[in-house]
Amino acid sequence: MSALVWLLSGRWTIAGAQAVAGVGDDAIPIPKGGYRLLIAGLWNDHNAVYDPAKPSGRARRPLLGTLATPNFGTEFLPQLSAAQDGIRGLSGVSNFALSLGTLETAGEVRQSIAPIAVDYGVTRRVSLRLLVPYAESRDATQLLLNRTGVTANVGANPAFGAGTGAQARATNGALVTQIEQARTRLAAELARCGNPSATGCEAINANPAGAQALLDRAQRTRANLVTVYGDATRGGAPVVPINGSTVHAGIVSTIGALRTDFNAYGITTISSTAPAGATTIYGPAGMPVVASDTAFGVGYERLGDTRRAGIGDIDLSATVLLHDTFKADQVRRLLSPTRGVRSAVTVGWRFGTAGADRTEDAFDVPIGEGANALLLRSTTDFLWSRWAWASATVRIVQPIGDRVAIALPVRDEAGMFGAPITVRNAARTLGTRLDLEVSPRVALGQFFGLSGGLLLRRWGTDRYDPAAIATDGSAPASVVVGSRTMRAAAVGVTFSTLASYARGRSRFPAEVLYTHTSSLGGAGGVVPAVAADRLELRVYTGFPRR
């Protein structure tokens, strides 16, 4: 009888204790000499993480939300602090806060995995599995800087521009030189006028302390100009006040006052009025420039909207059925209403074939851990009635130590752009991965089933020990990523022809399973708030019939 006719006929009698499988692992054996081909699609997505600062373990915050700010400045780019201080000194605005504008963030990670697995029943109690996942990951993050174009008070330093650089550096260099010449001449006059018999020293002798203060002020102004704008040979900071802005006008006023004060001593070398201000402002696409431009000293090559695809980590495992009330008899399992218990143990090896992390990409989403690992799993099925059963599973993944490239310093979201990165070789020791899962199942006749799952996942402490980077043999401090835990729940719907096939009523033994999993909380660190959907097809060969 087809599934459709069965549904329309209203025959909802319960057939067998476990006619339909469901969410999560179970201890159901593979028939001797038979194969099970598994083809699935798994889609993971998250745009939020559980906030480690909140003790509840359930509070979420947007992914990259700590980067969002109305003023993207020295809080996130501390390497611009000297430039900010220089602008304050030049403009006379003591509370000036350098800002490239409002930064809006929308972090999102998407991952698609197509696992292909083949199970083979060596005996009624022993089976082998080969699992090969094809994975595709994408970072869909958007960082919009100064979207309206009016929230920044600094722009690109023209001294670094390909077309404007030479002229801007010439302008800046001329001003710096003129101030230095004025200082040199005034210092010489102060020394000359120290002689009581010197003539023409009325202005200096009237206020020698004022002349010395002018020398000191000119020195500070010159140093600040070099720090912020640069000189004739190089640029200064990557950003400078916008040309024509209030701050830029303040700098013009400072230089004008300096020129007037030197003129009072008869020194007229300062003729330039202002350094080259910014005419280009960073807009919505400015963040990749900030991340990759060497002038900012961040060191990333890419920033967001990246994609990776390839073969992930491959698993090879063997499962041994330790106990089975149904004596590993598939027909009896599907058609008998007997209560029972079934338990199996799996031992396997994971080949770390996934590609390494891209250290030059700030938001890289790897397609696997890329580490060899020992796999252990224990699953026990409890059959309570003709229509209800459940599975309890413990999964352990013990990664093997290896060496990887790591970007130093390791930074969190808020410190992502704070300092230049250095890529180093490091010994990696990943902590033990542990899963505890309970999956209750309800059969709705011989074709359909509903199932659920509760999952507790724990990642052990990860450790990275970088290789020595200094000539004296010293090495950077080890990087330790603390243990994290995640709680999740799943619900699934299954369609199966196995019981019908065993009765001789269906042509093909197959199962189709849809599962939706949603995380419920996380603790111990930054844990992604993942939602996952899985669609799975299992096709059997050599399956027995009554």
CORSULPE-V275028 format. One record per residue. N is the residue number from 1. RES is the residue in one small letter. SS is DSSP state (h for helix, s for strand, l for the rest). D_LAST is the distance of its C-alpha to the last C-alpha in Angstrom with 2 decimals. Layout:
N | RES | SS | D_LAST
N | RES | SS | D_LAST
This chain:
1 | m | l | 15.66
2 | s | l | 17.78
3 | a | h | 19.07
4 | l | h | 22.55
5 | v | h | 21.77
6 | w | h | 19.87
7 | l | h | 23.01
8 | l | h | 25.45
9 | s | l | 23.89
10 | g | l | 24.58
11 | r | l | 21.27
12 | w | l | 21.65
13 | t | l | 19.55
14 | i | l | 18.18
15 | a | l | 14.40
16 | g | l | 13.67
17 | a | l | 16.35
18 | q | l | 16.24
19 | a | l | 14.25
20 | v | l | 17.23
21 | a | l | 19.45
22 | g | l | 23.19
23 | v | l | 26.71
24 | g | l | 27.62
25 | d | l | 25.95
26 | d | l | 23.07
27 | a | l | 21.68
28 | i | l | 18.06
29 | p | l | 17.41
30 | i | l | 16.52
31 | p | l | 13.70
32 | k | l | 15.55
33 | g | l | 16.97
34 | g | l | 15.86
35 | y | s | 18.44
36 | r | s | 19.16
37 | l | s | 22.15
38 | l | s | 24.18
39 | i | s | 27.03
40 | a | s | 29.10
41 | g | s | 32.49
42 | l | s | 34.48
43 | w | s | 37.84
44 | n | s | 40.28
45 | d | s | 43.61
46 | h | s | 46.48
47 | n | l | 50.10
48 | a | s | 50.98
49 | v | s | 51.02
50 | y | s | 51.36
51 | d | l | 55.02
52 | p | l | 55.59
53 | a | l | 58.92
54 | k | l | 57.33
55 | p | l | 56.24
56 | s | l | 53.61
57 | g | l | 51.19
58 | r | l | 50.26
59 | a | l | 53.33
60 | r | s | 52.76
61 | r | s | 55.33
62 | p | s | 55.11
63 | l | l | 54.27
64 | l | l | 57.70
65 | g | h | 59.33
66 | t | h | 61.85
67 | l | h | 63.25
68 | a | l | 64.16
69 | t | s | 67.90
70 | p | l | 70.84
71 | n | l | 72.84
72 | f | l | 71.21
73 | g | s | 73.89
74 | t | l | 74.79
75 | e | l | 72.25
76 | f | l | 69.58
77 | l | l | 71.93
78 | p | h | 74.16
79 | q | h | 75.46
80 | l | h | 77.46
81 | s | h | 79.30
82 | a | h | 82.35
83 | a | h | 82.50
84 | q | h | 82.34
85 | d | h | 85.19
86 | g | h | 87.14
87 | i | h | 86.81
88 | r | h | 87.97
89 | g | h | 90.99
90 | l | h | 91.86
91 | s | h | 91.44
92 | g | l | 92.83
93 | v | l | 89.73
94 | s | l | 88.86
95 | n | l | 85.59
96 | f | l | 84.25
97 | a | l | 80.43
98 | l | l | 79.15
99 | s | s | 76.23
100 | l | l | 74.31
101 | g | l | 73.15
102 | t | l | 70.31
103 | l | s | 66.95
104 | e | s | 63.87
105 | t | s | 60.46
106 | a | s | 56.91
107 | g | l | 54.50
108 | e | l | 50.92
109 | v | s | 48.25
110 | r | s | 45.20
111 | q | s | 42.38
112 | s | s | 39.43
113 | i | s | 36.76
114 | a | s | 33.98
115 | p | s | 31.69
116 | i | s | 29.49
117 | a | s | 27.10
118 | v | s | 24.71
119 | d | s | 22.39
120 | y | s | 21.07
121 | g | s | 18.91
122 | v | l | 21.20
123 | t | l | 19.26
124 | r | l | 16.63
125 | r | l | 19.72
126 | v | s | 22.11
127 | s | s | 22.17
128 | l | s | 25.08
129 | r | s | 26.28
130 | l | s | 29.10
131 | l | s | 30.49
132 | v | s | 33.30
133 | p | s | 34.93
134 | y | s | 37.35
135 | a | s | 39.77
136 | e | s | 42.61
137 | s | s | 45.12
138 | r | s | 48.09
139 | d | s | 51.04
140 | a | l | 52.14
141 | t | l | 55.11
142 | q | s | 58.28
143 | l | s | 61.66
144 | l | s | 64.38
145 | l | s | 67.91
146 | n | l | 70.89
147 | r | l | 69.04
148 | t | l | 72.10
149 | g | l | 74.49
150 | v | l | 76.95
151 | t | l | 75.60
152 | a | l | 76.80
153 | n | l | 80.27
154 | v | s | 79.88
155 | g | s | 78.80
156 | a | s | 78.40
157 | n | l | 81.39
158 | p | h | 82.98
159 | a | h | 84.21
160 | f | h | 80.70
161 | g | l | 80.41
162 | a | l | 80.36
163 | g | l | 82.98
164 | t | l | 84.82
165 | g | h | 84.75
166 | a | h | 88.00
167 | q | h | 90.07
168 | a | h | 88.62
169 | r | h | 89.23
170 | a | h | 92.75
171 | t | h | 93.43
172 | n | h | 92.06
173 | g | h | 93.86
174 | a | h | 97.16
175 | l | h | 97.00
176 | v | h | 96.06
177 | t | h | 98.90
178 | q | h | 101.43
179 | i | h | 100.63
180 | e | h | 100.91
181 | q | h | 104.24
182 | a | h | 105.53
183 | r | h | 104.59
184 | t | h | 106.27
185 | r | h | 109.47
186 | l | h | 109.60
187 | a | h | 108.97
188 | a | h | 111.81
189 | e | h | 114.09
190 | l | h | 113.29
191 | a | h | 114.25
192 | r | h | 117.41
193 | c | l | 118.50
194 | g | l | 118.29
195 | n | l | 121.65
196 | p | l | 124.40
197 | s | l | 126.43
198 | a | l | 123.67
199 | t | l | 124.44
200 | g | l | 122.27
201 | c | l | 120.11
202 | e | h | 120.98
203 | a | h | 117.42
204 | i | h | 115.80
205 | n | h | 118.53
206 | a | h | 118.29
207 | n | l | 114.67
208 | p | h | 113.42
209 | a | h | 110.49
210 | g | h | 109.38
211 | a | h | 109.53
212 | q | h | 107.40
213 | a | h | 104.89
214 | l | h | 104.73
215 | l | h | 103.96
216 | d | h | 101.12
217 | r | h | 99.77
218 | a | h | 99.93
219 | q | h | 98.06
220 | r | h | 95.25
221 | t | h | 95.13
222 | r | h | 94.98
223 | a | h | 92.17
224 | n | h | 90.17
225 | l | h | 90.65
226 | v | h | 89.33
227 | t | h | 86.35
228 | v | h | 85.39
229 | y | l | 86.61
230 | g | s | 87.36
231 | d | l | 90.40
232 | a | l | 91.54
233 | t | l | 89.02
234 | r | l | 85.82
235 | g | s | 84.05
236 | g | l | 83.78
237 | a | l | 80.92
238 | p | l | 78.21
239 | v | s | 79.23
240 | v | s | 82.68
241 | p | s | 84.10
242 | i | s | 83.86
243 | n | l | 87.03
244 | g | l | 89.13
245 | s | l | 87.31
246 | t | h | 89.19
247 | v | h | 88.31
248 | h | h | 89.46
249 | a | h | 92.69
250 | g | h | 93.17
251 | i | h | 92.93
252 | v | h | 95.48
253 | s | h | 97.74
254 | t | h | 97.42
255 | i | h | 98.47
256 | g | h | 101.29
257 | a | h | 102.60
258 | l | h | 102.46
259 | r | h | 104.43
260 | t | h | 107.04
261 | d | h | 107.52
262 | f | h | 108.03
263 | n | h | 110.44
264 | a | l | 112.53
265 | y | l | 113.22
266 | g | l | 114.01
267 | i | l | 110.69
268 | t | l | 109.23
269 | t | l | 106.54
270 | i | l | 103.65
271 | s | l | 103.41
272 | s | l | 99.63
273 | t | l | 98.37
274 | a | l | 94.63
275 | p | l | 91.74
276 | a | l | 89.11
277 | g | l | 86.87
278 | a | s | 83.31
279 | t | l | 82.88
280 | t | s | 79.10
281 | i | l | 76.88
282 | y | l | 73.26
283 | g | l | 70.99
284 | p | l | 67.27
285 | a | l | 66.27
286 | g | h | 68.58
287 | m | h | 66.18
288 | p | h | 64.79
289 | v | h | 68.45
290 | v | h | 69.23
291 | a | h | 66.26
292 | s | h | 67.10
293 | d | l | 70.90
294 | t | l | 72.53
295 | a | l | 75.43
296 | f | l | 73.22
297 | g | l | 72.00
298 | v | l | 68.35
299 | g | l | 66.76
300 | y | l | 63.52
301 | e | l | 62.80
302 | r | s | 60.28
303 | l | l | 59.84
304 | g | l | 56.82
305 | d | l | 54.77
306 | t | s | 53.20
307 | r | s | 49.80
308 | r | s | 47.81
309 | a | s | 44.66
310 | g | s | 42.81
311 | i | s | 40.14
312 | g | l | 39.89
313 | d | l | 39.08
314 | i | s | 36.11
315 | d | s | 33.70
316 | l | s | 31.96
317 | s | s | 29.98
318 | a | s | 27.63
319 | t | s | 25.36
320 | v | s | 24.67
321 | l | s | 22.30
322 | l | s | 24.66
323 | h | s | 22.78
324 | d | s | 19.38
325 | t | l | 18.59
326 | f | l | 14.84
327 | k | l | 15.64
328 | a | l | 14.57
329 | d | l | 10.84
330 | q | h | 9.61
331 | v | h | 6.44
332 | r | h | 9.05
333 | r | h | 11.63
334 | l | h | 10.44
335 | l | h | 9.47
336 | s | l | 11.89
337 | p | l | 15.52
338 | t | l | 17.08
339 | r | l | 20.14
340 | g | s | 20.66
341 | v | s | 22.40
342 | r | s | 21.50
343 | s | s | 24.29
344 | a | s | 24.80
345 | v | s | 27.99
346 | t | s | 28.81
347 | v | s | 31.88
348 | g | s | 33.14
349 | w | s | 36.19
350 | r | s | 37.58
351 | f | s | 39.74
352 | g | l | 42.60
353 | t | l | 42.62
354 | a | l | 43.72
355 | g | l | 47.33
356 | a | l | 50.12
357 | d | l | 51.82
358 | r | l | 54.58
359 | t | l | 57.57
360 | e | l | 59.77
361 | d | s | 57.64
362 | a | l | 58.38
363 | f | l | 55.08
364 | d | l | 52.73
365 | v | l | 49.03
366 | p | l | 47.26
367 | i | l | 43.73
368 | g | l | 42.89
369 | e | l | 44.73
370 | g | l | 45.07
371 | a | l | 44.92
372 | n | l | 42.81
373 | a | s | 40.98
374 | l | s | 38.86
375 | l | s | 35.65
376 | l | s | 34.15
377 | r | s | 31.44
378 | s | s | 29.92
379 | t | s | 27.22
380 | t | s | 25.98
381 | d | s | 23.47
382 | f | s | 24.25
383 | l | s | 21.78
384 | w | l | 24.02
385 | s | l | 22.16
386 | r | l | 19.15
387 | w | l | 20.81
388 | a | s | 23.17
389 | w | s | 23.05
390 | a | s | 25.42
391 | s | s | 26.10
392 | a | s | 29.42
393 | t | s | 30.41
394 | v | s | 33.51
395 | r | s | 34.33
396 | i | s | 37.38
397 | v | s | 38.98
398 | q | s | 41.98
399 | p | s | 43.97
400 | i | l | 46.12
401 | g | l | 49.82
402 | d | s | 51.12
403 | r | s | 54.07
404 | v | s | 54.28
405 | a | s | 57.00
406 | i | s | 58.14
407 | a | s | 60.67
408 | l | s | 63.42
409 | p | l | 64.43
410 | v | l | 61.07
411 | r | l | 61.75
412 | d | l | 60.27
413 | e | l | 60.33
414 | a | l | 63.91
415 | g | l | 65.21
416 | m | l | 63.39
417 | f | l | 66.61
418 | g | l | 68.93
419 | a | l | 69.65
420 | p | l | 69.06
421 | i | l | 65.80
422 | t | s | 65.82
423 | v | s | 62.75
424 | r | s | 62.40
425 | n | s | 60.01
426 | a | s | 58.41
427 | a | s | 56.23
428 | r | s | 53.19
429 | t | s | 51.38
430 | l | l | 48.63
431 | g | l | 47.67
432 | t | l | 44.29
433 | r | s | 41.79
434 | l | s | 39.84
435 | d | s | 37.14
436 | l | s | 36.00
437 | e | s | 33.24
438 | v | s | 31.50
439 | s | s | 28.74
440 | p | s | 27.63
441 | r | s | 24.65
442 | v | s | 23.75
443 | a | s | 20.56
444 | l | s | 21.42
445 | g | l | 18.24
446 | q | l | 15.05
447 | f | l | 17.12
448 | f | s | 20.42
449 | g | s | 22.03
450 | l | s | 25.57
451 | s | s | 26.76
452 | g | s | 30.09
453 | g | s | 31.77
454 | l | s | 35.07
455 | l | s | 36.43
456 | l | s | 39.51
457 | r | s | 40.55
458 | r | s | 43.54
459 | w | s | 45.36
460 | g | l | 47.62
461 | t | l | 51.21
462 | d | s | 51.72
463 | r | s | 54.82
464 | y | s | 56.69
465 | d | s | 59.62
466 | p | s | 61.70
467 | a | l | 63.61
468 | a | s | 67.40
469 | i | l | 69.26
470 | a | l | 72.89
471 | t | l | 75.28
472 | d | l | 76.00
473 | g | l | 72.42
474 | s | l | 71.52
475 | a | s | 68.11
476 | p | l | 66.92
477 | a | l | 65.45
478 | s | l | 61.73
479 | v | s | 59.59
480 | v | s | 57.30
481 | v | s | 54.65
482 | g | l | 53.81
483 | s | l | 50.41
484 | r | s | 48.73
485 | t | s | 45.96
486 | m | s | 43.94
487 | r | s | 41.88
488 | a | s | 39.29
489 | a | s | 36.74
490 | a | s | 33.73
491 | v | s | 31.65
492 | g | s | 28.54
493 | v | s | 26.22
494 | t | s | 22.66
495 | f | s | 20.45
496 | s | s | 16.80
497 | t | l | 13.94
498 | l | h | 11.46
499 | a | h | 9.94
500 | s | h | 10.17
501 | y | h | 8.74
502 | a | h | 5.52
503 | r | l | 5.67
504 | g | l | 7.02
505 | r | l | 10.43
506 | s | l | 12.18
507 | r | l | 13.48
508 | f | l | 14.32
509 | p | l | 13.15
510 | a | s | 16.54
511 | e | s | 18.70
512 | v | s | 22.31
513 | l | s | 24.57
514 | y | s | 28.22
515 | t | s | 30.38
516 | h | s | 34.06
517 | t | s | 35.97
518 | s | s | 39.56
519 | s | s | 41.89
520 | l | s | 43.62
521 | g | s | 46.41
522 | g | s | 47.84
523 | a | s | 50.44
524 | g | l | 52.44
525 | g | l | 53.24
526 | v | l | 52.56
527 | v | s | 48.87
528 | p | s | 47.58
529 | a | l | 46.32
530 | v | l | 43.23
531 | a | s | 40.91
532 | a | s | 37.73
533 | d | s | 35.05
534 | r | s | 31.82
535 | l | s | 29.39
536 | e | s | 26.33
537 | l | s | 23.58
538 | r | s | 20.63
539 | v | s | 18.64
540 | y | s | 15.84
541 | t | s | 15.24
542 | g | l | 12.90
543 | f | l | 10.32
544 | p | l | 6.89
545 | r | l | 3.77
546 | r | l | 0.00
